[in-house]
Amino acid sequence: MGPILAMVLNHKLKNDENSYGWGPVIMHWLIAFAIIGLYPLGLYIETLDYYDPAYRTVPIWHKSIGIMVAFTLAIRLILRAFNKPPKALPQPAVMQAMAKVAHLLLYLLLLITLVSGYLISTADGRAIELFNTLISIPAPPVAFQNKEDLAGTVHFIVATVLITLAAVHAIAALKHHFIDKDTTLKRMLALREEA
């Protein structure tokens, strides 16, 4: 067994003072990969017409994965209240402030993207069925005029800003790893520096 695999297997489930635990790390990467996949999938949906065979399946996948992201995000935010993140790594105060703002924006943009997607999907009053199963998310009881168009515009704009900020976030993590040579990226891979 290689040293990296040993570092991964020996890590704790919860955060400690110096590193993230497996729980937060898994949820972080599940949400990250879902966002990376959902954005081009949403753009592809816009190219489909009613008679396209993919029109019957691709939107269901997009909606269902979105529901799973919302569920994962809710769990992550609840657990974060009881499982504080590790202490911040030393860096200039301006950079720490920028990092905090970026993280808050990522959460806010993701939340707005999820809510607007939900409003688009339920604009006709029908529930969202998770992967065409018996599990369904009901439509909101209140409707308003042009809900689908308004929510669609918000969804596209906010999702575009979200994917852009997520790319900047990823570039910043790589900068920390390769230029600053600190443990930022290792922490989000649930690797301990001393392992």
N, C-alpha and C positions, 0 to 999 in steps of 0.2 A: 504494500500500500504506500503510495507516494506521500511526501510531506504535506502537500496541499490538501489531499483527501483527508489525511489525519487531522489537519487543522479544522476542516469543516465538520468532521464527525465528532470532534471533541467539544464543540461549542454548545453553549447553553441555549435554552429556549427563550429566556427573557433577557432584556437588556441588563448590562451592568454599567459601572461608572465609565468604562473605557471602550465598550463596544456594543453593537446591536445584537440582540438575540435572534434565533432562527425565526420566531414568530413574526416580528416586524419585518425582517429581511424577506421572508417568503411573500408576505402581503405586498411589500414595496415592489418586488419584481413581477408579481402577478399583475398588479395594476399597470406597471410600466409597459410590459409586453402587450397587455390588452389595449392600451392607448395606441401603441405603435401599430397594432393590427387593425384597430377599429377605424382609425382615420382614413387610410386608403380604402377600406371596405365601404365606408360611408360615401366616399367620392365615387366609387364604382356603382353604388346603388343609384346615384344620381343619373348615371348613363343608361339605366335599364328602363325599358318601356313595359307596359302591362303584358305584352305577349311574349316577352323574353322568358324562357324557362327559369332563369336564375331569379326572376322577380318573385317567384313563389318560395324560394329558400334563403337567399342571401339576406334580405331584410330581417328574417326570423333570427338568423345567426347574429346579426348586428345588435338587434334588440336584446336578445338573450344574454349575450356577452356583456352588454351594457348593464343589465340587471345584476349580473354576477359581480361586476366591478362595483356597483353601488352597494351591494351586500358586503363585499370585502372592505370597501372604504368605511362603512359604518362600523364594522368590527374593529378595524384598525384605529379609528378615532376613539372608540370606547376603551379599547385596551391601552391606548396611549395615556389616558387619564390615570391608569393604575400602574403603568410601566414606563416611567420617564425615560427619555432618550439619554444616551451617554453625555458626559460633560463635553462642551465645545472644545475643539482643538484650538491651540493658540494661533491667532491671526489678528491682523489689524482690526480695530473696532469698526471701521467702515465696511470691511469685508464681512464681518460677522453680521452687521445690520443688513447688508445686501442679501446674505444667505437666508436670514430669517424672513425678509420680505418675499424672496423668491419662493420659499417653502409655503408660506401663507397663500401666495398667489396660485401656486400649483394646486393646493387643496380647494381654494375658492373657484378657480376656473374648472376644475374637475367636477365639482358639485353643480355648477351652473350648466355644464355640458350634459351631465346626467339628468338633471331636472328638465332641461329643454328637450332632450331626447325622449324622455317619458311623456312630455306634453305633446310632442309630434305623434308618437306612437298611439296615444289614446285620444287623439283629436276627434275621432269618429265615435267615441263613447264606448269602444270595445276594450276589454282587458288585454294585457300583453300575456301571451302564453309562452312560458319558458321552454324553448326548444320543442314546441308543439306537444307539451305534456299536459298533465292535469294541473300542474302548478301554474297559477295565473296571478298577475298583478292587476288589480282593478283600476279602471279609469277614475280620475278625480270626479267628485260629484258636481263640481262647478265648471261650466264651459263659458268661453267668451268668444266674441267674433274674431275671425281670422286667426284662431289659435294656432293652427298648423303652420300657416305662413310666418307668423311672428316668431313662434318657437323655432321654426326651421332656420330663419335668418340668424337668430341668437345662437342656435346650436352650431351652425357653420362657422360664424365669426369667432365664437369663444373656443371651439374645438381647434381652430387654426392657431389662435394665440396660445392655447394650451400645448399643442404639439411643438410649436416654436420654442416656448419657454422650457419644455421638457428637453429639447435638443441642446439649449444653452446650459441647462442643468447637467446634462451628460458630459458636455464639453468641459464644464467647470470641474466635474469629478475627475476627468482624465488629466486636466491641468494639475489638480492637487496631487495626483498619483505620479505623473511623469516629470513635472517641472518642480513643484513644491516638495515632492517626495515625502508627503505625510501619509497618514493612515486613513484618510477620508474614504477612499474607494474600498479598501480592505474591510473597513467597518461595515459597509453596506453589502459586503459579500460574506459577512459573518465570520471573518478570519481574524484571529488575534495576532497582534504584532509579535508577541513573545512565543507563539506556537511554532 
